[in-house]
Amino acid sequence: MEKVKNGNYKQPNGDQIGIIRLEIDYELATLFEAMQENDTDKKQTTLDKLEALREKWLMVKE
């Protein structure tokens, strides 16, 4: 899973989009937990990761 998170692999765009979608789902679940726990540091870290994943998604879609 660490290779998936770091992007140290090459796969067709369709597979990359699926992987990015899974990563986004995971980060959204993490954000939900952080919001329930009122953990502002964890929330900000997760939001930053989600923004990076959004940018990655847009690059792959092109």
C-alpha positions in Angstrom: 0.0 0.0 0.0 2.9 2.3 0.7 3.9 2.2 -3.0 0.4 3.1 -4.0 0.3 6.1 -1.6 3.7 7.3 -2.9 2.9 6.8 -6.5 6.0 4.6 -7.1 4.4 2.6 -9.9 3.2 3.0 -13.5 -0.3 1.9 -14.5 -2.8 3.0 -17.1 -4.8 6.1 -16.3 -8.0 4.1 -15.6 -6.2 2.1 -12.9 -4.7 5.3 -11.4 -8.1 7.0 -11.2 -9.4 4.0 -9.3 -6.5 4.1 -6.9 -6.8 7.8 -6.4 -10.5 7.3 -5.7 -9.7 4.8 -3.0 -7.1 7.2 -1.5 -9.7 10.0 -1.5 -12.3 7.7 0.2 -9.7 6.8 2.9 -8.8 10.5 3.5 -12.5 11.4 3.7 -13.1 8.8 6.4 -10.0 10.1 8.2 -11.4 13.7 8.0 -14.7 12.5 9.4 -13.0 10.9 12.4 -10.9 14.1 12.9 -14.1 16.2 12.9 -15.8 13.9 15.4 -12.7 14.0 17.6 -12.4 17.8 17.1 -8.7 17.3 16.2 -7.8 20.4 14.3 -4.2 19.3 13.4 -5.5 16.0 12.0 -8.2 17.9 10.1 -5.8 20.2 8.5 -3.3 17.5 7.5 -6.2 15.5 5.9 -7.4 18.5 4.1 -4.0 19.1 2.7 -3.8 15.5 1.5 -7.2 15.7 -0.1 -6.1 18.9 -2.0 -3.0 17.0 -3.3 -5.2 14.1 -4.3 -7.5 16.5 -6.1 -4.7 17.9 -8.1 -3.3 14.4 -8.9 -6.8 13.4 -10.1 -7.0 16.4 -12.4 -3.6 15.6 -13.9 -4.5 12.0 -14.5 -7.9 12.9 -16.0 -6.2 15.1 -18.7 
